[in-house]
Amino acid sequence: MSNPNRNRLFGGHVDWFTVLLWLLLCIIGWFNIHAAVFDPEYPGLFSMNTNYGKQSIYIFSAMIIALAILIVDAKFYSSAAPLLYALTIVLLVVVLAVGRNVGGNQSWIPMGNFRLQPSEFAKLATCLLLARYLSTQSNKTPTFRNLLVGASIALLPVVLVLLQRDTGSALVFFSLVFVFYREGYISGQWMLIGGLSILLFVLTLAFNQWPIIIALAIVTGFGIYIFRKRRKVIASLAVLFVIAATYVFCVEFVYQNVLQPHQRTRIDVVLGKIDDPRGEGYNLNQSIIAIGSGQFWGKGYLQGTQTKFNFVPEQSTDFIFCTIGEEWGFVGCMVIIGIYLTLLLRIVNIAERQRTAFARIYAYGVACILFFHFAINIGMTIGIVPIIGIPLPFLSYGGSSLWSFTILLFIMLKFDSNRKGIV
């Protein structure tokens, strides 16, 4: 039974089950960061000379931030959305001038011993402003103009993040397409076309352009033969073939002239076109070895050899899932995936029970961003997607990512706790 005084403090009924899932992921992440970069000279979880000691501070401060969010009036976040968005845009511009280059990306603003990554907070600000704008149009028929304005809100940070050479963070914003689909701005047909475009993109990279174009020509010819008595269908098939063939040529052009050499190599490694275990494929190869060596039950806490001898780079950040796979095995991986899926389903449930369009749209934005990070991060550690360098929410080391994901989640929980009072 919930405590009436506690609920009165937070202005409504907080979904404590979701809070528990968040806290559980943070604690699991903390212990796995400890395992990933364990230093015998500083064995304690609170040793400030280590990443796991610093993460304890980040987690504690995240709890304070979460508490503050639940206390503040929910209407504040709606009214402050334009200001927060403008502030993150300014920070994204500033980082281009004074940012620190880390891992080839100029995405960090140095602040003493701490580094701020504005792109993490841009996801939050974009969700808020997008929810505010689309909610003002919720009682109207969706129009192309509304879609264009909404897409511009999401795409402006993408352009600035791409200028930082941080492709991974830029791609996260595209997950918000599902928000437009949920609100009726994009039909199921266009979502299907988008899915087929992604499939054609992957096939083109895997088999090169000419085999794909020949295959498209064969399929088109077969369709024309079947519908040979229906001129309109034949004309439509011919137009689709031209569009698809042009798209394939564009994919090849982008691959050869837009992507950086290391990005092309990472894609080729995932697709199996090249074998580069000591170069660009090193991280992926060591990641797969680490996860596979854990087998069913894992080697045990602090017993991972791949982890202990630092074979996997960035193992406390982008490759934290390797530590889970090696030390906790298949069972541990399934538990983590189960917790994430439970959290995502809970967020969708929270989104659907909202009484205002603003809260619903924002909650779906939260679900999209968390799902993208979860799916892509785990996918890149097991070799089914290219390595693009994005953290695993609440588990990876880092203050910027933990705080931004915490704020993202708890603003949604605040909206949910005060479903009647948000405008």
VOVOTI-783151 format. One line per field, with one value per residue (C-alpha): residue in three letters; y, x, z; chain. Coordinates in nm, 3 decimals, always signed. Layout:
BEGIN
lumse	ALA, ...
north	Y, ...
east	X, ...
up	Z, ...
vexvo	A, ...
END
This chain:
BEGIN
lumse	MET, SER, ASN, PRO, ASN, ARG, ASN, ARG, LEU, PHE, GLY, GLY, HIS, VAL, ASP, TRP, PHE, THR, VAL, LEU, LEU, TRP, LEU, LEU, LEU, CYS, ILE, ILE, GLY, TRP, PHE, ASN, ILE, HIS, ALA, ALA, VAL, PHE, ASP, PRO, GLU, TYR, PRO, GLY, LEU, PHE, SER, MET, ASN, THR, ASN, TYR, GLY, LYS, GLN, SER, ILE, TYR, ILE, PHE, SER, ALA, MET, ILE, ILE, ALA, LEU, ALA, ILE, LEU, ILE, VAL, ASP, ALA, LYS, PHE, TYR, SER, SER, ALA, ALA, PRO, LEU, LEU, TYR, ALA, LEU, THR, ILE, VAL, LEU, LEU, VAL, VAL, VAL, LEU, ALA, VAL, GLY, ARG, ASN, VAL, GLY, GLY, ASN, GLN, SER, TRP, ILE, PRO, MET, GLY, ASN, PHE, ARG, LEU, GLN, PRO, SER, GLU, PHE, ALA, LYS, LEU, ALA, THR, CYS, LEU, LEU, LEU, ALA, ARG, TYR, LEU, SER, THR, GLN, SER, ASN, LYS, THR, PRO, THR, PHE, ARG, ASN, LEU, LEU, VAL, GLY, ALA, SER, ILE, ALA, LEU, LEU, PRO, VAL, VAL, LEU, VAL, LEU, LEU, GLN, ARG, ASP, THR, GLY, SER, ALA, LEU, VAL, PHE, PHE, SER, LEU, VAL, PHE, VAL, PHE, TYR, ARG, GLU, GLY, TYR, ILE, SER, GLY, GLN, TRP, MET, LEU, ILE, GLY, GLY, LEU, SER, ILE, LEU, LEU, PHE, VAL, LEU, THR, LEU, ALA, PHE, ASN, GLN, TRP, PRO, ILE, ILE, ILE, ALA, LEU, ALA, ILE, VAL, THR, GLY, PHE, GLY, ILE, TYR, ILE, PHE, ARG, LYS, ARG, ARG, LYS, VAL, ILE, ALA, SER, LEU, ALA, VAL, LEU, PHE, VAL, ILE, ALA, ALA, THR, TYR, VAL, PHE, CYS, VAL, GLU, PHE, VAL, TYR, GLN, ASN, VAL, LEU, GLN, PRO, HIS, GLN, ARG, THR, ARG, ILE, ASP, VAL, VAL, LEU, GLY, LYS, ILE, ASP, ASP, PRO, ARG, GLY, GLU, GLY, TYR, ASN, LEU, ASN, GLN, SER, ILE, ILE, ALA, ILE, GLY, SER, GLY, GLN, PHE, TRP, GLY, LYS, GLY, TYR, LEU, GLN, GLY, THR, GLN, THR, LYS, PHE, ASN, PHE, VAL, PRO, GLU, GLN, SER, THR, ASP, PHE, ILE, PHE, CYS, THR, ILE, GLY, GLU, GLU, TRP, GLY, PHE, VAL, GLY, CYS, MET, VAL, ILE, ILE, GLY, ILE, TYR, LEU, THR, LEU, LEU, LEU, ARG, ILE, VAL, ASN, ILE, ALA, GLU, ARG, GLN, ARG, THR, ALA, PHE, ALA, ARG, ILE, TYR, ALA, TYR, GLY, VAL, ALA, CYS, ILE, LEU, PHE, PHE, HIS, PHE, ALA, ILE, ASN, ILE, GLY, MET, THR, ILE, GLY, ILE, VAL, PRO, ILE, ILE, GLY, ILE, PRO, LEU, PRO, PHE, LEU, SER, TYR, GLY, GLY, SER, SER, LEU, TRP, SER, PHE, THR, ILE, LEU, LEU, PHE, ILE, MET, LEU, LYS, PHE, ASP, SER, ASN, ARG, LYS, GLY, ILE, VAL
north	+0.000, +0.343, +0.602, +0.896, +1.147, +1.037, +1.060, +1.405, +1.517, +1.409, +1.552, +1.218, +0.843, +0.759, +0.434, +0.284, -0.038, +0.161, +0.341, +0.000, -0.117, +0.200, +0.157, -0.211, -0.133, +0.141, -0.095, -0.378, -0.132, -0.011, -0.363, -0.451, -0.132, -0.243, -0.579, -0.425, -0.194, -0.361, -0.236, -0.449, -0.135, +0.021, -0.275, -0.081, +0.016, +0.374, +0.430, +0.772, +0.694, +0.454, +0.468, +0.257, +0.499, +0.791, +0.601, +0.573, +0.953, +0.971, +0.727, +0.914, +1.246, +1.084, +0.987, +1.349, +1.465, +1.208, +1.324, +1.689, +1.608, +1.435, +1.732, +2.005, +2.089, +1.887, +2.196, +2.338, +2.087, +2.178, +2.552, +2.516, +2.291, +2.569, +2.715, +2.373, +2.295, +2.630, +2.578, +2.233, +2.369, +2.640, +2.375, +2.164, +2.467, +2.549, +2.195, +2.239, +2.527, +2.419, +2.050, +1.782, +1.504, +1.161, +0.849, +1.056, +1.246, +1.612, +1.567, +1.667, +1.998, +1.978, +2.106, +2.039, +1.667, +1.619, +1.610, +1.715, +1.555, +1.791, +1.538, +1.321, +1.607, +1.709, +1.387, +1.492, +1.849, +1.728, +1.489, +1.769, +2.025, +1.768, +1.658, +2.019, +2.102, +1.786, +1.805, +2.151, +1.985, +1.677, +1.791, +1.877, +1.663, +1.578, +1.776, +1.768, +2.109, +1.972, +1.675, +1.908, +2.129, +1.827, +1.665, +1.989, +1.988, +1.638, +1.691, +2.014, +1.836, +1.558, +1.801, +1.951, +1.609, +1.485, +1.785, +1.647, +1.322, +1.137, +0.927, +0.695, +0.971, +1.129, +0.805, +0.788, +1.083, +0.888, +0.645, +0.925, +0.832, +0.592, +0.892, +1.039, +0.700, +0.671, +1.018, +0.956, +1.175, +0.875, +0.590, +0.221, +0.212, +0.466, +0.275, -0.038, +0.151, +0.273, -0.081, -0.210, +0.078, -0.025, -0.386, -0.277, -0.060, -0.359, -0.591, -0.337, -0.311, -0.689, -0.782, -0.456, -0.262, -0.462, -0.798, -0.612, -0.420, -0.742, -0.906, -0.608, -0.630, -1.000, -0.941, -0.649, -0.856, -1.138, -0.892, -0.742, -1.089, -1.171, -0.839, -0.810, -0.721, -0.439, -0.135, +0.073, -0.200, -0.239, +0.136, +0.134, -0.156, +0.025, +0.342, +0.141, -0.027, +0.309, +0.447, +0.134, +0.127, +0.497, +0.433, +0.150, +0.378, +0.644, +0.389, +0.300, +0.669, +0.746, +0.441, +0.533, +0.914, +1.011, +0.748, +0.766, +0.485, +0.340, +0.341, +0.150, -0.100, -0.157, -0.224, -0.462, -0.649, -0.698, -0.807, -1.052, -0.892, -0.854, -1.018, -0.764, -0.914, -0.694, -0.370, -0.229, -0.573, -0.605, -0.465, -0.681, -0.995, -0.953, -0.869, -1.191, -1.393, -1.239, -1.302, -1.652, -1.751, -1.695, -1.988, -2.065, -1.965, -1.735, -1.737, -1.554, -1.203, -1.062, -1.390, -1.281, -1.325, -1.114, -0.846, -0.878, -0.846, -0.559, -0.737, -0.549, -0.170, +0.062, -0.226, -0.004, +0.219, +0.105, -0.261, -0.308, -0.593, -0.799, -0.804, -0.930, -1.199, -1.322, -1.316, -1.393, -1.597, -1.657, -1.652, -1.310, -1.172, -1.296, -1.140, -0.801, -0.822, -0.924, -0.622, -0.388, -0.536, -0.510, -0.145, -0.071, -0.243, -0.052, +0.277, +0.195, +0.108, +0.439, +0.622, +0.471, +0.559, +0.930, +1.172, +1.442, +1.428, +1.603, +1.335, +1.051, +1.181, +1.246, +0.895, +0.739, +0.949, +0.805, +0.452, +0.512, +0.648, +0.383, +0.102, +0.227, +0.246, -0.094, -0.275, -0.117, -0.136, -0.506, -0.568, -0.415, -0.616, -0.945, -0.845, -0.802, -0.424, -0.202, -0.049, +0.309, +0.388, +0.451, +0.361, +0.102, +0.306, +0.307, +0.040, +0.210, +0.428, +0.802, +1.093, +1.260, +0.947, +0.836, +1.180, +1.240, +0.899, +0.949, +1.291, +1.153, +0.872, +1.061, +1.350, +1.085, +0.942, +1.291, +1.334, +0.994, +1.076, +1.393, +1.277, +1.525, +1.834, +1.854, +2.086
east	+0.000, +0.135, +0.209, -0.040, +0.209, +0.479, +0.241, +0.128, +0.493, +0.534, +0.200, +0.042, +0.094, +0.446, +0.498, +0.738, +0.779, +0.945, +1.160, +1.267, +1.364, +1.569, +1.749, +1.813, +1.976, +2.191, +2.317, +2.383, +2.574, +2.779, +2.887, +2.973, +3.176, +3.361, +3.429, +3.523, +3.796, +3.876, +4.200, +4.344, +4.503, +4.158, +3.923, +3.642, +3.334, +3.370, +3.737, +3.737, +4.053, +3.853, +3.561, +3.345, +3.406, +3.310, +3.003, +2.883, +2.884, +2.698, +2.434, +2.390, +2.357, +2.112, +1.895, +1.893, +1.807, +1.525, +1.384, +1.396, +1.216, +0.934, +0.891, +0.882, +0.544, +0.483, +0.371, +0.722, +0.863, +0.608, +0.662, +1.042, +1.065, +1.155, +1.420, +1.577, +1.583, +1.745, +2.003, +2.104, +2.131, +2.366, +2.573, +2.589, +2.729, +2.972, +3.111, +3.212, +3.437, +3.572, +3.488, +3.737, +3.803, +3.747, +3.762, +3.747, +3.432, +3.438, +3.138, +3.264, +3.293, +3.569, +3.460, +3.751, +3.763, +3.419, +3.327, +2.981, +2.831, +2.556, +2.422, +2.292, +2.082, +1.973, +1.768, +1.575, +1.517, +1.409, +1.154, +1.007, +0.978, +0.850, +0.585, +0.485, +0.453, +0.269, +0.034, -0.084, -0.187, -0.349, -0.708, -0.640, -0.601, -0.231, -0.084, +0.242, +0.329, +0.297, +0.514, +0.773, +0.791, +0.809, +1.079, +1.278, +1.273, +1.422, +1.667, +1.836, +2.028, +2.111, +2.296, +2.494, +2.581, +2.696, +2.931, +3.087, +3.151, +2.931, +2.723, +2.594, +2.431, +2.289, +2.118, +1.933, +1.712, +1.576, +1.408, +1.155, +0.992, +0.776, +0.634, +0.513, +0.366, +0.182, +0.035, -0.084, +0.163, +0.317, +0.103, +0.177, +0.253, +0.533, +0.671, +0.673, +0.851, +1.104, +1.163, +1.210, +1.449, +1.663, +1.658, +1.758, +2.033, +2.180, +2.150, +2.326, +2.616, +2.633, +2.621, +2.714, +2.489, +2.480, +2.363, +2.085, +1.979, +1.973, +1.761, +1.522, +1.498, +1.411, +1.142, +1.001, +0.999, +0.819, +0.560, +0.508, +0.453, +0.189, +0.006, +0.072, -0.292, -0.307, -0.126, -0.153, +0.009, +0.286, +0.351, +0.363, +0.610, +0.831, +0.831, +0.910, +1.201, +1.346, +1.309, +1.463, +1.753, +1.823, +1.816, +2.067, +2.306, +2.263, +2.346, +2.667, +2.754, +2.696, +2.894, +3.195, +3.192, +3.016, +3.107, +3.450, +3.700, +3.673, +3.292, +3.306, +3.547, +3.320, +3.024, +3.231, +3.342, +2.982, +2.870, +3.159, +3.309, +3.649, +3.825, +4.022, +4.065, +4.366, +4.237, +3.883, +3.743, +3.944, +3.678, +3.405, +3.621, +3.723, +3.364, +3.231, +3.511, +3.432, +3.057, +3.102, +3.353, +3.090, +2.888, +2.567, +2.635, +2.936, +3.276, +3.163, +3.200, +3.554, +3.658, +3.642, +3.979, +3.893, +3.774, +4.058, +4.331, +4.157, +4.124, +3.802, +3.848, +3.586, +3.453, +3.308, +3.124, +3.007, +3.102, +2.973, +2.750, +3.069, +3.136, +2.784, +2.820, +3.158, +3.099, +2.726, +2.691, +2.381, +2.162, +2.289, +2.241, +1.882, +1.813, +1.943, +1.747, +1.438, +1.471, +1.507, +1.209, +1.000, +1.099, +1.017, +0.678, +0.606, +0.688, +0.454, +0.182, +0.242, +0.226, -0.110, -0.273, -0.189, -0.479, -0.297, -0.134, +0.177, +0.250, +0.167, +0.392, +0.677, +0.649, +0.667, +0.975, +1.135, +1.048, +1.196, +1.527, +1.576, +1.486, +1.728, +2.014, +1.930, +1.891, +2.187, +2.430, +2.369, +2.354, +2.697, +2.857, +2.738, +2.818, +2.477, +2.505, +2.809, +2.987, +2.860, +2.958, +2.645, +2.606, +2.379, +2.126, +2.186, +2.458, +2.743, +2.992, +2.947, +2.777, +2.629, +2.455, +2.329, +2.195, +2.033, +1.861, +1.750, +1.603, +1.439, +1.272, +1.172, +1.009, +0.785, +0.716, +0.629, +0.381, +0.233, +0.201, +0.007, -0.199, -0.480, -0.268, -0.051, -0.145
up	+0.000, -0.092, +0.174, +0.145, +0.289, +0.047, -0.249, -0.133, -0.133, -0.496, -0.606, -0.695, -0.712, -0.828, -1.018, -0.764, -0.963, -1.244, -0.987, -0.854, -1.204, -1.253, -0.921, -0.990, -1.325, -1.167, -0.895, -1.142, -1.360, -1.064, -0.968, -1.327, -1.370, -1.057, -1.222, -1.558, -1.426, -1.093, -0.938, -0.651, -0.504, -0.466, -0.409, -0.241, -0.440, -0.312, -0.408, -0.572, -0.770, -0.987, -1.228, -0.998, -0.713, -0.933, -1.054, -0.693, -0.679, -1.010, -0.883, -0.554, -0.736, -0.981, -0.684, -0.567, -0.920, -0.940, -0.606, -0.714, -1.040, -0.853, -0.619, -0.887, -1.039, -1.357, -1.549, -1.519, -1.768, -2.033, -1.994, -1.981, -2.289, -2.541, -2.307, -2.238, -2.610, -2.692, -2.417, -2.547, -2.902, -2.774, -2.593, -2.908, -3.093, -2.810, -2.806, -3.171, -3.065, -2.726, -2.713, -2.622, -2.870, -2.716, -2.932, -3.251, -3.144, -3.042, -2.811, -2.467, -2.284, -2.020, -1.677, -1.442, -1.370, -1.524, -1.892, -2.006, -2.317, -2.444, -2.698, -2.411, -2.273, -2.624, -2.643, -2.334, -2.454, -2.799, -2.646, -2.434, -2.715, -2.964, -2.714, -2.649, -3.019, -3.127, -2.827, -2.943, -3.270, -3.111, -3.169, -3.533, -3.841, -3.890, -4.178, -4.370, -4.223, -3.869, -3.965, -4.118, -3.807, -3.576, -3.789, -3.785, -3.404, -3.407, -3.694, -3.583, -3.302, -3.550, -3.778, -3.488, -3.343, -3.684, -3.702, -3.384, -3.576, -3.325, -3.564, -3.292, -3.087, -3.403, -3.505, -3.171, -3.271, -3.569, -3.328, -3.261, -3.593, -3.389, -3.200, -3.530, -3.622, -3.289, -3.327, -3.683, -3.872, -4.051, -4.182, -4.153, -4.525, -4.488, -4.188, -4.407, -4.684, -4.430, -4.307, -4.661, -4.732, -4.436, -4.558, -4.909, -4.758, -4.570, -4.870, -5.091, -4.848, -4.812, -5.184, -5.364, -5.600, -5.924, -5.780, -5.599, -5.910, -6.113, -5.842, -5.844, -6.225, -6.207, -5.943, -6.145, -6.465, -6.287, -6.155, -6.501, -6.646, -6.382, -6.428, -6.803, -6.875, -6.617, -6.751, -6.434, -6.226, -6.483, -6.479, -6.097, -6.096, -6.347, -6.135, -5.819, -5.998, -6.102, -5.748, -5.591, -5.838, -5.778, -5.404, -5.440, -5.633, -5.361, -5.090, -5.270, -5.313, -4.945, -4.842, -5.056, -5.023, -4.699, -4.440, -4.279, -4.356, -4.005, -4.032, -4.361, -4.208, -3.906, -4.136, -4.349, -4.036, -3.918, -4.266, -4.284, -4.595, -4.429, -4.135, -3.931, -3.581, -3.496, -3.648, -3.664, -3.582, -3.261, -3.026, -3.176, -3.180, -2.815, -2.719, -2.872, -2.708, -2.367, -2.389, -2.530, -2.264, -1.995, -2.136, -1.941, -1.580, -1.623, -1.454, -1.141, -1.005, -1.056, -1.222, -1.587, -1.756, -2.060, -1.820, -1.571, -1.836, -2.019, -2.355, -2.442, -2.482, -2.331, -2.123, -1.850, -2.101, -2.444, -2.388, -2.032, -2.157, -2.217, -1.843, -1.779, -2.044, -1.920, -1.544, -1.532, -1.851, -2.060, -1.749, -1.646, -1.998, -2.006, -1.665, -1.783, -2.108, -1.909, -1.679, -1.977, -2.160, -1.842, -1.809, -2.174, -2.154, -1.834, -2.006, -2.297, -2.046, -1.867, -2.202, -2.291, -1.959, -1.981, -2.003, -2.196, -2.538, -2.404, -2.141, -2.381, -2.659, -2.417, -2.268, -2.614, -2.683, -2.368, -2.481, -2.828, -2.701, -2.432, -2.672, -2.937, -2.687, -2.541, -2.874, -3.055, -2.764, -2.703, -3.078, -3.135, -2.852, -3.006, -3.364, -3.528, -3.580, -3.646, -3.349, -3.319, -2.961, -2.756, -2.385, -2.230, -2.026, -1.648, -1.674, -1.862, -1.674, -1.706, -1.536, -1.845, -1.969, -1.626, -1.538, -1.877, -1.880, -1.520, -1.594, -1.908, -1.712, -1.400, -1.583, -1.737, -1.391, -1.268, -1.551, -1.468, -1.098, -1.183, -1.481, -1.420, -1.387, -1.698, -1.982
vexvo	A, A, A, A, A, A, A, A, A, A, A, A, A, A, A, A, A, A, A, A, A, A, A, A, A, A, A, A, A, A, A, A, A, A, A, A, A, A, A, A, A, A, A, A, A, A, A, A, A, A, A, A, A, A, A, A, A, A, A, A, A, A, A, A, A, A, A, A, A, A, A, A, A, A, A, A, A, A, A, A, A, A, A, A, A, A, A, A, A, A, A, A, A, A, A, A, A, A, A, A, A, A, A, A, A, A, A, A, A, A, A, A, A, A, A, A, A, A, A, A, A, A, A, A, A, A, A, A, A, A, A, A, A, A, A, A, A, A, A, A, A, A, A, A, A, A, A, A, A, A, A, A, A, A, A, A, A, A, A, A, A, A, A, A, A, A, A, A, A, A, A, A, A, A, A, A, A, A, A, A, A, A, A, A, A, A, A, A, A, A, A, A, A, A, A, A, A, A, A, A, A, A, A, A, A, A, A, A, A, A, A, A, A, A, A, A, A, A, A, A, A, A, A, A, A, A, A, A, A, A, A, A, A, A, A, A, A, A, A, A, A, A, A, A, A, A, A, A, A, A, A, A, A, A, A, A, A, A, A, A, A, A, A, A, A, A, A, A, A, A, A, A, A, A, A, A, A, A, A, A, A, A, A, A, A, A, A, A, A, A, A, A, A, A, A, A, A, A, A, A, A, A, A, A, A, A, A, A, A, A, A, A, A, A, A, A, A, A, A, A, A, A, A, A, A, A, A, A, A, A, A, A, A, A, A, A, A, A, A, A, A, A, A, A, A, A, A, A, A, A, A, A, A, A, A, A, A, A, A, A, A, A, A, A, A, A, A, A, A, A, A, A, A, A, A, A, A, A, A, A, A, A, A, A, A, A, A, A, A, A, A, A, A, A, A, A, A, A, A, A, A, A, A, A, A, A, A, A, A, A, A, A, A, A, A, A, A, A, A, A, A, A, A
END
